[in-house]
Structure formats: structure tokens, C-alpha cells
Amino acid sequence: MEENERTHILNVLNKCDGRIRGEQGAAKILGVPPTTLASKMLKLGIKRNHY
């Protein structure tokens, strides 16, 4: 399950050119606050240079 979530977040980050915040950011697309996305990324081992 975590691997699916990780893959999904990475795909969205790729589409957003790595942007987490703002109108075109991954957090907005995923429907979560940017701080929540950042926490999930940390938990899943996603670093800014992975996407």
C-alpha cells in the first residue's frame, strides 16, 4: 500500500515539476495541505531530488 502511495505522489510531483505548494502544486492536486504532503514525503522517503 505504501509503495502505491509513494508512486502516486511521485507521479503527481513529476507533473507539477516538483512544486509542492500553490495553485499548481502537488498538494492542491492531491487535496491535502502542503505540510501534510511534506510529512508523507518524509515518511515515504521521497526527497526533492527523486522526481
CHARMM internal coordinates of N, CA and C (Angstrom, degrees):
IC EDIT
DIST 1 N 1 CA 1.4382
DIST 1 CA 1 C 1.5354
ANGL 1 N 1 CA 1 C 111.44
DIST 1 C 2 N 1.3282
ANGL 1 CA 1 C 2 N 116.61
DIHE 1 N 1 CA 1 C 2 N -44.96
DIST 2 N 2 CA 1.4626
ANGL 1 C 2 N 2 CA 119.86
DIHE 1 CA 1 C 2 N 2 CA 178.39
DIST 2 CA 2 C 1.5161
ANGL 2 N 2 CA 2 C 111.51
DIHE 1 C 2 N 2 CA 2 C -61.57
DIST 2 C 3 N 1.3153
ANGL 2 CA 2 C 3 N 117.21
DIHE 2 N 2 CA 2 C 3 N -36.57
DIST 3 N 3 CA 1.4665
ANGL 2 C 3 N 3 CA 119.98
DIHE 2 CA 2 C 3 N 3 CA -179.78
DIST 3 CA 3 C 1.5245
ANGL 3 N 3 CA 3 C 110.87
DIHE 2 C 3 N 3 CA 3 C -64.74
DIST 3 C 4 N 1.3407
ANGL 3 CA 3 C 4 N 116.91
DIHE 3 N 3 CA 3 C 4 N -38.70
DIST 4 N 4 CA 1.4716
ANGL 3 C 4 N 4 CA 120.09
DIHE 3 CA 3 C 4 N 4 CA 177.05
DIST 4 CA 4 C 1.5214
ANGL 4 N 4 CA 4 C 110.87
DIHE 3 C 4 N 4 CA 4 C -64.58
DIST 4 C 5 N 1.3248
ANGL 4 CA 4 C 5 N 116.67
DIHE 4 N 4 CA 4 C 5 N -42.40
DIST 5 N 5 CA 1.4581
ANGL 4 C 5 N 5 CA 121.09
DIHE 4 CA 4 C 5 N 5 CA 178.93
DIST 5 CA 5 C 1.5227
ANGL 5 N 5 CA 5 C 110.26
DIHE 4 C 5 N 5 CA 5 C -63.96
DIST 5 C 6 N 1.3182
ANGL 5 CA 5 C 6 N 116.25
DIHE 5 N 5 CA 5 C 6 N -42.50
DIST 6 N 6 CA 1.4648
ANGL 5 C 6 N 6 CA 121.41
DIHE 5 CA 5 C 6 N 6 CA 179.16
DIST 6 CA 6 C 1.5205
ANGL 6 N 6 CA 6 C 110.54
DIHE 5 C 6 N 6 CA 6 C -61.25
DIST 6 C 7 N 1.3175
ANGL 6 CA 6 C 7 N 116.64
DIHE 6 N 6 CA 6 C 7 N -46.47
DIST 7 N 7 CA 1.4648
ANGL 6 C 7 N 7 CA 121.58
DIHE 6 CA 6 C 7 N 7 CA -179.89
DIST 7 CA 7 C 1.5247
ANGL 7 N 7 CA 7 C 110.58
DIHE 6 C 7 N 7 CA 7 C -62.36
DIST 7 C 8 N 1.3263
ANGL 7 CA 7 C 8 N 116.62
DIHE 7 N 7 CA 7 C 8 N -42.88
DIST 8 N 8 CA 1.4609
ANGL 7 C 8 N 8 CA 120.79
DIHE 7 CA 7 C 8 N 8 CA -179.87
DIST 8 CA 8 C 1.5338
ANGL 8 N 8 CA 8 C 111.34
DIHE 7 C 8 N 8 CA 8 C -62.82
DIST 8 C 9 N 1.3260
ANGL 8 CA 8 C 9 N 116.70
DIHE 8 N 8 CA 8 C 9 N -45.65
DIST 9 N 9 CA 1.4626
ANGL 8 C 9 N 9 CA 120.60
DIHE 8 CA 8 C 9 N 9 CA 178.78
DIST 9 CA 9 C 1.5255
ANGL 9 N 9 CA 9 C 110.48
DIHE 8 C 9 N 9 CA 9 C -62.44
DIST 9 C 10 N 1.3269
ANGL 9 CA 9 C 10 N 117.19
DIHE 9 N 9 CA 9 C 10 N -43.31
DIST 10 N 10 CA 1.4654
ANGL 9 C 10 N 10 CA 120.36
DIHE 9 CA 9 C 10 N 10 CA 178.68
DIST 10 CA 10 C 1.5241
ANGL 10 N 10 CA 10 C 111.30
DIHE 9 C 10 N 10 CA 10 C -61.92
DIST 10 C 11 N 1.3160
ANGL 10 CA 10 C 11 N 117.57
DIHE 10 N 10 CA 10 C 11 N -40.39
DIST 11 N 11 CA 1.4679
ANGL 10 C 11 N 11 CA 120.61
DIHE 10 CA 10 C 11 N 11 CA 178.45
DIST 11 CA 11 C 1.5269
ANGL 11 N 11 CA 11 C 111.35
DIHE 10 C 11 N 11 CA 11 C -63.17
DIST 11 C 12 N 1.3108
ANGL 11 CA 11 C 12 N 116.45
DIHE 11 N 11 CA 11 C 12 N -43.88
DIST 12 N 12 CA 1.4624
ANGL 11 C 12 N 12 CA 120.01
DIHE 11 CA 11 C 12 N 12 CA 179.10
DIST 12 CA 12 C 1.5266
ANGL 12 N 12 CA 12 C 110.45
DIHE 11 C 12 N 12 CA 12 C -65.81
DIST 12 C 13 N 1.3212
ANGL 12 CA 12 C 13 N 117.48
DIHE 12 N 12 CA 12 C 13 N -42.16
DIST 13 N 13 CA 1.4605
ANGL 12 C 13 N 13 CA 120.33
DIHE 12 CA 12 C 13 N 13 CA 178.11
DIST 13 CA 13 C 1.5276
ANGL 13 N 13 CA 13 C 111.39
DIHE 12 C 13 N 13 CA 13 C -61.34
DIST 13 C 14 N 1.3169
ANGL 13 CA 13 C 14 N 116.51
DIHE 13 N 13 CA 13 C 14 N -39.07
DIST 14 N 14 CA 1.4661
ANGL 13 C 14 N 14 CA 119.60
DIHE 13 CA 13 C 14 N 14 CA 177.19
DIST 14 CA 14 C 1.5200
ANGL 14 N 14 CA 14 C 111.12
DIHE 13 C 14 N 14 CA 14 C -62.16
DIST 14 C 15 N 1.3203
ANGL 14 CA 14 C 15 N 116.91
DIHE 14 N 14 CA 14 C 15 N -42.53
DIST 15 N 15 CA 1.4686
ANGL 14 C 15 N 15 CA 121.23
DIHE 14 CA 14 C 15 N 15 CA 179.44
DIST 15 CA 15 C 1.5222
ANGL 15 N 15 CA 15 C 111.64
DIHE 14 C 15 N 15 CA 15 C -65.56
DIST 15 C 16 N 1.3269
ANGL 15 CA 15 C 16 N 116.47
DIHE 15 N 15 CA 15 C 16 N -28.67
DIST 16 N 16 CA 1.4740
ANGL 15 C 16 N 16 CA 121.73
DIHE 15 CA 15 C 16 N 16 CA -178.79
DIST 16 CA 16 C 1.5294
ANGL 16 N 16 CA 16 C 111.90
DIHE 15 C 16 N 16 CA 16 C -95.09
DIST 16 C 17 N 1.3217
ANGL 16 CA 16 C 17 N 117.44
DIHE 16 N 16 CA 16 C 17 N 10.71
DIST 17 N 17 CA 1.4671
ANGL 16 C 17 N 17 CA 122.18
DIHE 16 CA 16 C 17 N 17 CA -177.13
DIST 17 CA 17 C 1.5276
ANGL 17 N 17 CA 17 C 111.99
DIHE 16 C 17 N 17 CA 17 C 54.75
DIST 17 C 18 N 1.3289
ANGL 17 CA 17 C 18 N 116.37
DIHE 17 N 17 CA 17 C 18 N 35.40
DIST 18 N 18 CA 1.4504
ANGL 17 C 18 N 18 CA 121.29
DIHE 17 CA 17 C 18 N 18 CA 176.25
DIST 18 CA 18 C 1.5173
ANGL 18 N 18 CA 18 C 114.93
DIHE 17 C 18 N 18 CA 18 C 83.02
DIST 18 C 19 N 1.3067
ANGL 18 CA 18 C 19 N 117.28
DIHE 18 N 18 CA 18 C 19 N -0.62
DIST 19 N 19 CA 1.4694
ANGL 18 C 19 N 19 CA 120.81
DIHE 18 CA 18 C 19 N 19 CA -179.00
DIST 19 CA 19 C 1.5279
ANGL 19 N 19 CA 19 C 109.94
DIHE 18 C 19 N 19 CA 19 C -74.69
DIST 19 C 20 N 1.3137
ANGL 19 CA 19 C 20 N 116.05
DIHE 19 N 19 CA 19 C 20 N 129.92
DIST 20 N 20 CA 1.4617
ANGL 19 C 20 N 20 CA 121.27
DIHE 19 CA 19 C 20 N 20 CA -179.27
DIST 20 CA 20 C 1.5262
ANGL 20 N 20 CA 20 C 110.85
DIHE 19 C 20 N 20 CA 20 C -98.78
DIST 20 C 21 N 1.3130
ANGL 20 CA 20 C 21 N 116.61
DIHE 20 N 20 CA 20 C 21 N -42.70
DIST 21 N 21 CA 1.4699
ANGL 20 C 21 N 21 CA 121.86
DIHE 20 CA 20 C 21 N 21 CA -174.56
DIST 21 CA 21 C 1.5238
ANGL 21 N 21 CA 21 C 111.86
DIHE 20 C 21 N 21 CA 21 C -102.21
DIST 21 C 22 N 1.3149
ANGL 21 CA 21 C 22 N 115.70
DIHE 21 N 21 CA 21 C 22 N 166.88
DIST 22 N 22 CA 1.4559
ANGL 21 C 22 N 22 CA 122.13
DIHE 21 CA 21 C 22 N 22 CA 174.32
DIST 22 CA 22 C 1.5252
ANGL 22 N 22 CA 22 C 113.12
DIHE 21 C 22 N 22 CA 22 C 92.95
DIST 22 C 23 N 1.3189
ANGL 22 CA 22 C 23 N 115.00
DIHE 22 N 22 CA 22 C 23 N 177.59
DIST 23 N 23 CA 1.4653
ANGL 22 C 23 N 23 CA 121.74
DIHE 22 CA 22 C 23 N 23 CA -176.98
DIST 23 CA 23 C 1.5280
ANGL 23 N 23 CA 23 C 112.77
DIHE 22 C 23 N 23 CA 23 C -61.31
DIST 23 C 24 N 1.2990
ANGL 23 CA 23 C 24 N 117.17
DIHE 23 N 23 CA 23 C 24 N -33.71
DIST 24 N 24 CA 1.4682
ANGL 23 C 24 N 24 CA 121.59
DIHE 23 CA 23 C 24 N 24 CA -179.61
DIST 24 CA 24 C 1.5245
ANGL 24 N 24 CA 24 C 112.08
DIHE 23 C 24 N 24 CA 24 C -100.76
DIST 24 C 25 N 1.3280
ANGL 24 CA 24 C 25 N 116.73
DIHE 24 N 24 CA 24 C 25 N 13.62
DIST 25 N 25 CA 1.4579
ANGL 24 C 25 N 25 CA 121.10
DIHE 24 CA 24 C 25 N 25 CA -176.30
DIST 25 CA 25 C 1.5176
ANGL 25 N 25 CA 25 C 113.74
DIHE 24 C 25 N 25 CA 25 C -84.86
DIST 25 C 26 N 1.3053
ANGL 25 CA 25 C 26 N 114.66
DIHE 25 N 25 CA 25 C 26 N 160.48
DIST 26 N 26 CA 1.4678
ANGL 25 C 26 N 26 CA 121.49
DIHE 25 CA 25 C 26 N 26 CA -178.22
DIST 26 CA 26 C 1.5272
ANGL 26 N 26 CA 26 C 111.95
DIHE 25 C 26 N 26 CA 26 C -63.23
DIST 26 C 27 N 1.3241
ANGL 26 CA 26 C 27 N 117.57
DIHE 26 N 26 CA 26 C 27 N -36.34
DIST 27 N 27 CA 1.4616
ANGL 26 C 27 N 27 CA 119.98
DIHE 26 CA 26 C 27 N 27 CA -178.85
DIST 27 CA 27 C 1.5251
ANGL 27 N 27 CA 27 C 110.86
DIHE 26 C 27 N 27 CA 27 C -62.28
DIST 27 C 28 N 1.3121
ANGL 27 CA 27 C 28 N 117.10
DIHE 27 N 27 CA 27 C 28 N -41.07
DIST 28 N 28 CA 1.4717
ANGL 27 C 28 N 28 CA 121.21
DIHE 27 CA 27 C 28 N 28 CA 178.89
DIST 28 CA 28 C 1.5283
ANGL 28 N 28 CA 28 C 110.02
DIHE 27 C 28 N 28 CA 28 C -63.47
DIST 28 C 29 N 1.3073
ANGL 28 CA 28 C 29 N 117.22
DIHE 28 N 28 CA 28 C 29 N -44.48
DIST 29 N 29 CA 1.4676
ANGL 28 C 29 N 29 CA 121.93
DIHE 28 CA 28 C 29 N 29 CA -179.65
DIST 29 CA 29 C 1.5359
ANGL 29 N 29 CA 29 C 110.56
DIHE 28 C 29 N 29 CA 29 C -64.72
DIST 29 C 30 N 1.3155
ANGL 29 CA 29 C 30 N 116.10
DIHE 29 N 29 CA 29 C 30 N -40.18
DIST 30 N 30 CA 1.4670
ANGL 29 C 30 N 30 CA 120.66
DIHE 29 CA 29 C 30 N 30 CA -179.21
DIST 30 CA 30 C 1.5287
ANGL 30 N 30 CA 30 C 112.62
DIHE 29 C 30 N 30 CA 30 C -78.99
DIST 30 C 31 N 1.3221
ANGL 30 CA 30 C 31 N 116.54
DIHE 30 N 30 CA 30 C 31 N -12.83
DIST 31 N 31 CA 1.4649
ANGL 30 C 31 N 31 CA 120.08
DIHE 30 CA 30 C 31 N 31 CA 178.37
DIST 31 CA 31 C 1.5176
ANGL 31 N 31 CA 31 C 114.33
DIHE 30 C 31 N 31 CA 31 C 75.40
DIST 31 C 32 N 1.3247
ANGL 31 CA 31 C 32 N 115.89
DIHE 31 N 31 CA 31 C 32 N 31.65
DIST 32 N 32 CA 1.4640
ANGL 31 C 32 N 32 CA 120.42
DIHE 31 CA 31 C 32 N 32 CA 178.30
DIST 32 CA 32 C 1.5316
ANGL 32 N 32 CA 32 C 108.72
DIHE 31 C 32 N 32 CA 32 C -130.51
DIST 32 C 33 N 1.3356
ANGL 32 CA 32 C 33 N 116.79
DIHE 32 N 32 CA 32 C 33 N 156.26
DIST 33 N 33 CA 1.4619
ANGL 32 C 33 N 33 CA 119.27
DIHE 32 CA 32 C 33 N 33 CA 174.81
DIST 33 CA 33 C 1.5352
ANGL 33 N 33 CA 33 C 110.25
DIHE 32 C 33 N 33 CA 33 C -64.30
DIST 33 C 34 N 1.3303
ANGL 33 CA 33 C 34 N 117.69
DIHE 33 N 33 CA 33 C 34 N 148.83
DIST 34 N 34 CA 1.4718
ANGL 33 C 34 N 34 CA 120.18
DIHE 33 CA 33 C 34 N 34 CA 179.22
DIST 34 CA 34 C 1.5264
ANGL 34 N 34 CA 34 C 113.12
DIHE 33 C 34 N 34 CA 34 C -56.09
DIST 34 C 35 N 1.3197
ANGL 34 CA 34 C 35 N 117.26
DIHE 34 N 34 CA 34 C 35 N -34.95
DIST 35 N 35 CA 1.4707
ANGL 34 C 35 N 35 CA 119.59
DIHE 34 CA 34 C 35 N 35 CA 179.55
DIST 35 CA 35 C 1.5229
ANGL 35 N 35 CA 35 C 111.27
DIHE 34 C 35 N 35 CA 35 C -66.54
DIST 35 C 36 N 1.3239
ANGL 35 CA 35 C 36 N 116.77
DIHE 35 N 35 CA 35 C 36 N -36.43
DIST 36 N 36 CA 1.4645
ANGL 35 C 36 N 36 CA 120.92
DIHE 35 CA 35 C 36 N 36 CA 177.40
DIST 36 CA 36 C 1.5249
ANGL 36 N 36 CA 36 C 110.08
DIHE 35 C 36 N 36 CA 36 C -66.52
DIST 36 C 37 N 1.3186
ANGL 36 CA 36 C 37 N 116.13
DIHE 36 N 36 CA 36 C 37 N -43.38
DIST 37 N 37 CA 1.4668
ANGL 36 C 37 N 37 CA 120.01
DIHE 36 CA 36 C 37 N 37 CA 178.32
DIST 37 CA 37 C 1.5246
ANGL 37 N 37 CA 37 C 109.93
DIHE 36 C 37 N 37 CA 37 C -61.80
DIST 37 C 38 N 1.3194
ANGL 37 CA 37 C 38 N 117.11
DIHE 37 N 37 CA 37 C 38 N -44.36
DIST 38 N 38 CA 1.4663
ANGL 37 C 38 N 38 CA 120.24
DIHE 37 CA 37 C 38 N 38 CA 179.12
DIST 38 CA 38 C 1.5274
ANGL 38 N 38 CA 38 C 110.99
DIHE 37 C 38 N 38 CA 38 C -60.02
DIST 38 C 39 N 1.3325
ANGL 38 CA 38 C 39 N 117.36
DIHE 38 N 38 CA 38 C 39 N -40.73
DIST 39 N 39 CA 1.4721
ANGL 38 C 39 N 39 CA 121.15
DIHE 38 CA 38 C 39 N 39 CA 178.11
DIST 39 CA 39 C 1.5208
ANGL 39 N 39 CA 39 C 111.30
DIHE 38 C 39 N 39 CA 39 C -64.77
DIST 39 C 40 N 1.3399
ANGL 39 CA 39 C 40 N 116.24
DIHE 39 N 39 CA 39 C 40 N -43.24
DIST 40 N 40 CA 1.4679
ANGL 39 C 40 N 40 CA 120.18
DIHE 39 CA 39 C 40 N 40 CA 178.60
DIST 40 CA 40 C 1.5247
ANGL 40 N 40 CA 40 C 110.36
DIHE 39 C 40 N 40 CA 40 C -62.98
DIST 40 C 41 N 1.3330
ANGL 40 CA 40 C 41 N 116.61
DIHE 40 N 40 CA 40 C 41 N -41.48
DIST 41 N 41 CA 1.4635
ANGL 40 C 41 N 41 CA 120.47
DIHE 40 CA 40 C 41 N 41 CA 178.91
DIST 41 CA 41 C 1.5255
ANGL 41 N 41 CA 41 C 110.33
DIHE 40 C 41 N 41 CA 41 C -60.59
DIST 41 C 42 N 1.3155
ANGL 41 CA 41 C 42 N 116.51
DIHE 41 N 41 CA 41 C 42 N -43.54
DIST 42 N 42 CA 1.4678
ANGL 41 C 42 N 42 CA 120.79
DIHE 41 CA 41 C 42 N 42 CA 178.43
DIST 42 CA 42 C 1.5195
ANGL 42 N 42 CA 42 C 110.52
DIHE 41 C 42 N 42 CA 42 C -61.75
DIST 42 C 43 N 1.3350
ANGL 42 CA 42 C 43 N 116.26
DIHE 42 N 42 CA 42 C 43 N -46.38
DIST 43 N 43 CA 1.4706
ANGL 42 C 43 N 43 CA 121.67
DIHE 42 CA 42 C 43 N 43 CA -179.44
DIST 43 CA 43 C 1.5276
ANGL 43 N 43 CA 43 C 111.46
DIHE 42 C 43 N 43 CA 43 C -61.57
DIST 43 C 44 N 1.3485
ANGL 43 CA 43 C 44 N 116.24
DIHE 43 N 43 CA 43 C 44 N -38.09
DIST 44 N 44 CA 1.4605
ANGL 43 C 44 N 44 CA 120.89
DIHE 43 CA 43 C 44 N 44 CA -176.94
DIST 44 CA 44 C 1.5314
ANGL 44 N 44 CA 44 C 113.30
DIHE 43 C 44 N 44 CA 44 C -89.20
DIST 44 C 45 N 1.3255
ANGL 44 CA 44 C 45 N 116.57
DIHE 44 N 44 CA 44 C 45 N 0.77
DIST 45 N 45 CA 1.4540
ANGL 44 C 45 N 45 CA 120.52
DIHE 44 CA 44 C 45 N 45 CA 178.07
DIST 45 CA 45 C 1.5183
ANGL 45 N 45 CA 45 C 113.92
DIHE 44 C 45 N 45 CA 45 C 73.90
DIST 45 C 46 N 1.3189
ANGL 45 CA 45 C 46 N 117.24
DIHE 45 N 45 CA 45 C 46 N 28.18
DIST 46 N 46 CA 1.4646
ANGL 45 C 46 N 46 CA 121.36
DIHE 45 CA 45 C 46 N 46 CA 178.33
DIST 46 CA 46 C 1.5169
ANGL 46 N 46 CA 46 C 107.76
DIHE 45 C 46 N 46 CA 46 C -92.39
DIST 46 C 47 N 1.3227
ANGL 46 CA 46 C 47 N 116.06
DIHE 46 N 46 CA 46 C 47 N 119.02
DIST 47 N 47 CA 1.4575
ANGL 46 C 47 N 47 CA 120.99
DIHE 46 CA 46 C 47 N 47 CA 177.68
DIST 47 CA 47 C 1.5252
ANGL 47 N 47 CA 47 C 108.89
DIHE 46 C 47 N 47 CA 47 C -107.42
DIST 47 C 48 N 1.2820
ANGL 47 CA 47 C 48 N 116.17
DIHE 47 N 47 CA 47 C 48 N 159.83
DIST 48 N 48 CA 1.4670
ANGL 47 C 48 N 48 CA 121.05
DIHE 47 CA 47 C 48 N 48 CA -175.39
DIST 48 CA 48 C 1.5281
ANGL 48 N 48 CA 48 C 112.70
DIHE 47 C 48 N 48 CA 48 C -56.48
DIST 48 C 49 N 1.2928
ANGL 48 CA 48 C 49 N 118.36
DIHE 48 N 48 CA 48 C 49 N -28.24
DIST 49 N 49 CA 1.4674
ANGL 48 C 49 N 49 CA 119.99
DIHE 48 CA 48 C 49 N 49 CA -178.33
DIST 49 CA 49 C 1.5235
ANGL 49 N 49 CA 49 C 113.48
DIHE 48 C 49 N 49 CA 49 C -88.16
DIST 49 C 50 N 1.3370
ANGL 49 CA 49 C 50 N 118.68
DIHE 49 N 49 CA 49 C 50 N 4.77
DIST 50 N 50 CA 1.4681
ANGL 49 C 50 N 50 CA 122.06
DIHE 49 CA 49 C 50 N 50 CA -179.37
DIST 50 CA 50 C 1.5172
ANGL 50 N 50 CA 50 C 113.65
DIHE 49 C 50 N 50 CA 50 C -84.28
DIST 50 C 51 N 1.2920
ANGL 50 CA 50 C 51 N 118.60
DIHE 50 N 50 CA 50 C 51 N -12.57
DIST 51 N 51 CA 1.4643
ANGL 50 C 51 N 51 CA 120.14
DIHE 50 CA 50 C 51 N 51 CA -174.61
DIST 51 CA 51 C 1.4748
ANGL 51 N 51 CA 51 C 113.20
DIHE 50 C 51 N 51 CA 51 C -122.18
END
COOR INIT
IC SEED 1 N 1 CA 1 C
IC BUILD
